[in-house]
Amino acid sequence: MDISIDVSDSLHPRELGVIVRNTQPEDISKIVNLQTESYPYLAPYGNIWRSEELESHLRIFPQGQFVAVEPDGTIVGSASTLIVSLNPEYAEHTWKEITADGLFITHIPSGDSLYLADISTHPKHRHEGIGGMIIHRWKELVTELNLRRMIGGGRLFNYIEYADRMSPSEYVEKVMKGELKDPVLTFELNIGFRFVKILTNYLDDVRSLNYAGFIEWLNPNTLKVSS
C-alpha cells in the first residue's frame, strides 16, 4: 500500500465536484491506467493492479473498492480493501500473502480488520486532498461494518536515501520524532494511524528496500463498546 501526503491550500477537490464512490466494472481499465502513472517505482516489478485482479475485488468485496472521480468522469484516485483477521493480531505478513497475490481470495467477511491493500492518486492531483477523501470513506466503511480496526503496510518510501547510515528501526524512530519526513509514514501518523512495527520483505520495491510499516487505526465506536 502506498499513501502520500495529500494536502493543499487551494480549493478542496470536493468543492471542485470530485466524489468518492464505489468502483464499477466500467472503471477497471481507467484504474489500470491510473496505477501505471501513479507507481513508476512499482510498475517494473509488476506490482500494480491487473484487470483480472480488479474484477476479482468486485466479485469478492464490492463495498470495499473505491474511486475518486471528477465531474467529467476522469478517475483521479482509487483504493482497494479487503477484510481479514490476524492471529496474532500483529502477525508478520507480506502484501502478496495477505492479498492472495492481489486476488483478495483471503477476504474474510466475518473478520475484524479492514486491510488497506492500496490507495493511489494521479501524480498531477496529489497534495489536493483526494487521498484524505478516500481515507474518510474508509473510516465510514469501518463504522458501517462495525469492524474493530483498519490496518495496512505502508512502504517506508524514503528509506533508500538513509539505508547506508541507519537501520529501518532507526529511520522510523526519526520519522516519528519529526526529525525526518517520509511521504507515506509521516502522512499516516498525521491522519491518526499508529505505527506498530516494521514488516520485512513486504513488497518488492526499490524505494523502501521492501520494508513497510505495520499501521493501525482503531474504530472509536468499537472501543466504546468494549470498554
C-alpha positions in Angstrom: 0.0 0.0 0.0 1.2 3.5 -0.8 -0.2 6.7 0.8 1.4 10.0 0.1 0.9 13.4 1.6 -2.3 14.9 0.2 -2.9 18.5 1.4 -3.2 21.8 -0.3 -4.1 25.5 0.3 -6.2 25.6 -2.9 -9.8 24.6 -3.3 -10.6 21.2 -1.8 -11.5 18.7 -4.6 -14.9 18.3 -3.1 -15.6 21.9 -3.9 -14.5 21.2 -7.5 -17.0 18.4 -7.8 -14.8 15.4 -7.1 -16.7 12.5 -5.5 -15.6 9.2 -3.9 -17.9 6.3 -4.9 -17.7 2.5 -5.1 -15.8 1.1 -8.1 -17.9 -0.2 -11.1 -16.8 -2.7 -13.7 -16.5 0.1 -16.3 -13.9 1.8 -14.2 -11.4 -1.1 -14.4 -9.4 0.0 -17.5 -9.1 3.5 -16.1 -7.8 2.2 -12.8 -5.1 0.2 -14.6 -4.0 3.3 -16.4 -4.0 5.3 -13.2 -1.8 2.7 -11.5 0.7 2.8 -14.3 1.1 6.5 -13.9 0.9 6.5 -10.1 3.5 3.9 -9.4 6.6 4.3 -11.6 8.7 2.5 -9.0 6.4 -0.5 -8.6 5.3 -1.0 -12.2 8.7 -2.6 -13.3 8.1 -5.3 -10.7 4.5 -5.9 -11.9 3.2 -4.6 -8.5 0.3 -2.7 -10.0 -3.3 -3.9 -10.4 -4.2 -6.0 -13.5 -7.7 -6.1 -14.8 -8.3 -9.7 -13.6 -7.4 -8.7 -10.1 -9.7 -5.7 -10.0 -12.5 -7.9 -11.4 -11.9 -10.3 -8.5 -12.1 -7.5 -6.0 -15.5 -6.5 -7.3 -16.8 -10.1 -7.1 -15.5 -10.7 -3.6 -15.9 -7.4 -1.8 -17.6 -4.6 -3.9 -18.2 -2.5 -0.8 -14.5 -2.1 -0.2 -13.4 -0.8 -3.6 -13.4 3.0 -4.3 -12.6 5.5 -6.9 -12.3 9.3 -6.8 -14.0 10.8 -9.9 -14.0 14.3 -11.4 -17.3 15.7 -12.8 -16.2 14.7 -16.4 -15.7 11.1 -15.3 -11.9 11.2 -15.0 -10.7 8.8 -12.3 -8.1 10.6 -10.3 -7.8 8.2 -7.4 -8.6 4.6 -6.4 -8.5 2.4 -3.3 -8.7 -1.3 -2.7 -9.5 -3.1 0.6 -10.5 -6.5 2.0 -11.5 -7.8 5.4 -9.1 -10.0 7.3 -8.5 -11.5 10.8 -4.9 -11.8 12.0 -3.8 -14.3 14.7 -1.9 -13.0 16.5 -3.3 -9.6 15.8 0.0 -8.1 14.6 1.2 -11.2 12.7 4.0 -11.0 10.2 2.9 -11.0 6.6 3.7 -9.9 3.1 1.5 -8.0 0.7 1.2 -11.0 -1.5 0.3 -13.3 1.3 -2.4 -11.2 2.8 -4.0 -10.3 -0.5 -3.6 -13.7 -2.2 -1.2 -12.2 -4.7 -3.7 -9.4 -5.4 -6.8 -11.5 -5.9 -8.4 -11.0 -2.5 -9.5 -14.6 -2.1 -8.2 -14.2 1.5 -11.1 -11.9 2.2 -13.0 -13.0 5.4 -16.5 -11.4 5.7 -16.6 -12.2 9.4 -13.2 -10.7 10.0 -12.5 -7.8 12.3 -10.0 -5.7 10.3 -10.3 -3.7 7.1 -7.0 -4.3 5.3 -5.8 -1.3 3.2 -4.3 -3.1 0.2 -3.8 0.0 -2.0 -4.5 3.7 -2.4 -3.4 5.7 -5.4 -3.9 9.3 -6.7 -2.9 10.6 -10.1 0.5 12.4 -9.9 -1.0 15.6 -11.3 -3.6 15.6 -8.5 -1.5 14.8 -5.4 -1.5 17.2 -2.5 -5.1 18.2 -3.3 -7.0 16.3 -0.6 -8.1 13.4 -2.7 -6.3 10.9 -0.5 -8.0 12.4 2.5 -11.4 12.0 1.0 -10.7 8.3 0.3 -9.5 7.7 3.9 -12.6 9.4 5.3 -14.7 6.9 3.2 -12.6 4.0 4.6 -13.4 5.2 8.2 -17.1 5.4 7.3 -16.9 1.8 6.0 -15.2 0.5 9.1 -18.0 2.1 11.1 -20.8 0.8 8.8 -19.5 -2.7 9.1 -18.7 -2.4 12.8 -15.1 -3.5 12.2 -12.6 -3.2 15.0 -9.9 -1.5 13.1 -8.1 -0.6 9.8 -4.6 -2.0 9.2 -2.1 -2.0 6.4 1.5 -2.0 5.4 2.8 1.4 4.3 6.1 1.4 2.3 9.0 3.3 4.0 9.2 5.3 0.8 12.3 7.4 1.6 14.3 4.7 3.4 16.6 4.1 0.4 18.0 7.6 1.0 19.2 6.7 4.5 19.8 3.0 4.4 23.6 3.4 4.2 23.7 5.0 7.6 20.7 3.7 9.7 18.6 0.7 10.2 14.9 0.7 9.3 14.0 0.9 13.0 16.3 4.0 13.4 14.7 5.5 10.3 11.2 5.0 11.6 12.1 6.4 15.1 13.4 9.6 13.5 10.3 10.0 11.3 8.1 9.5 14.4 10.1 12.2 16.3 9.7 14.6 13.3 13.4 14.6 12.6 12.8 13.1 9.2 9.8 13.1 6.9 8.6 10.2 4.9 5.8 10.9 2.4 4.0 7.7 3.4 4.6 7.2 7.1 4.5 10.9 8.1 1.1 11.2 6.4 -0.2 8.0 8.1 0.8 9.3 11.5 -0.7 12.7 10.8 -4.1 11.3 10.0 -4.4 9.1 13.1 -2.7 5.8 12.3 -0.5 4.2 14.9 2.8 2.7 13.8 3.0 -0.9 15.2 6.2 -2.4 13.8 8.3 -2.9 10.7 7.4 -5.6 8.2 10.3 -7.0 6.2 10.1 -8.3 2.7 6.6 -6.8 2.5 6.6 -5.8 -1.2 9.3 -5.7 -3.9 10.2 -2.0 -4.1 13.4 -0.1 -4.8 12.4 2.9 -2.7 11.6 1.1 0.6 14.1 -1.8 0.1 11.0 -3.9 0.7 10.4 -2.5 4.2 6.9 -1.4 5.3 5.4 0.0 8.5 2.5 -2.0 10.0 -0.1 0.7 10.8 -3.4 0.5 12.7 -6.4 2.8 13.2 -8.9 1.7 15.9 -12.6 2.2 15.4 -13.6 4.5 18.3 -17.1 3.2 18.3 -16.0 -0.4 19.0 -13.6 0.9 21.6 -16.5 2.4 23.5 -18.5 -0.8 23.3 -15.6 -2.9 24.5 -14.9 -0.6 27.4 
